């Protein structure tokens, strides 16, 4: 059974059993795959270096669109230009972070995270939770309450029950990570 993220003398640590590791690894890999737009890397060295030259249209999958939102809702031209200049790099940074977090799950024993891995986990958990939230239709606190009420009355075989349970687990896990990270902040 998962043990919360905690601050110790060794750093930020957590423990997961094999099933939890497989679940987390699979979720991280699935979100990374969602972020793969299937385009081939640019031949332009400047575009490669700064991660520009991406699409100008928002993703058609609402979950991916939630991970890569519009920058300027009131100015479509600015939004397209911003997306063209930033989306490719953002997709790659998110995929790199998801992979970094997933790689920590392959190490034996309890996780002991360095500063970069802590950041990768924090962002990766946010990204996975955003995808699940979109699939569950969670946008507001009222939505969350409605989904909780709905799944409480649903059959255990309903996939929304599983998704809501996983979302709840990831929320708890992220809260414990934030708690562990906040212990290293200076007081006052």
RAKAPE-V145743 format. One record per backbone hydrogen bond with DSSP energy under -0.5 kcal/mol. CO is the residue of the C=O (numbers start at 0). NH is the residue of the N-H. Records with the same first field share a line. If there is no record, write none. Layout:
CO = NH  NH
//
This chain:
2 = 14
5 = 12
7 = 10
10 = 7  12
11 = 112
12 = 5
13 = 110
14 = 2
16 = 20
17 = 21
18 = 22
19 = 23
20 = 24
21 = 25
22 = 26
23 = 27
24 = 28
25 = 29
26 = 30
27 = 31
28 = 32
29 = 33
30 = 34
31 = 35
32 = 35
34 = 36
42 = 44
43 = 47
44 = 48
45 = 49
46 = 50  51
50 = 88
59 = 61
60 = 64
61 = 65
62 = 66
63 = 67
71 = 74
74 = 78
75 = 79
76 = 80
77 = 81
78 = 82
79 = 83
80 = 84
81 = 85
82 = 86
83 = 52  53
85 = 89
86 = 90
87 = 91
88 = 92
89 = 93
90 = 94
91 = 95
92 = 96
93 = 97
94 = 98
95 = 99
96 = 100
97 = 101
98 = 102
99 = 103
100 = 104
101 = 104
102 = 105
103 = 106
110 = 13
112 = 11
113 = 117
114 = 118
115 = 119
116 = 120
117 = 121
118 = 122
119 = 123
120 = 124
121 = 125
122 = 126
123 = 127
124 = 128
125 = 129
126 = 130
127 = 131
128 = 132
129 = 133
130 = 134
131 = 135
132 = 136  137
133 = 136
136 = 138
139 = 143
140 = 144
141 = 145
142 = 146
143 = 147
144 = 148
145 = 149
146 = 150
147 = 151
148 = 152
149 = 152
150 = 153
154 = 157
157 = 160  161
158 = 162
159 = 163
160 = 164
161 = 165
162 = 166
163 = 167
164 = 168
165 = 169
166 = 170
167 = 171
168 = 172
169 = 173
170 = 174
171 = 175
172 = 176
173 = 177
174 = 178
175 = 179
176 = 180
177 = 181
178 = 182
180 = 183
181 = 184
//
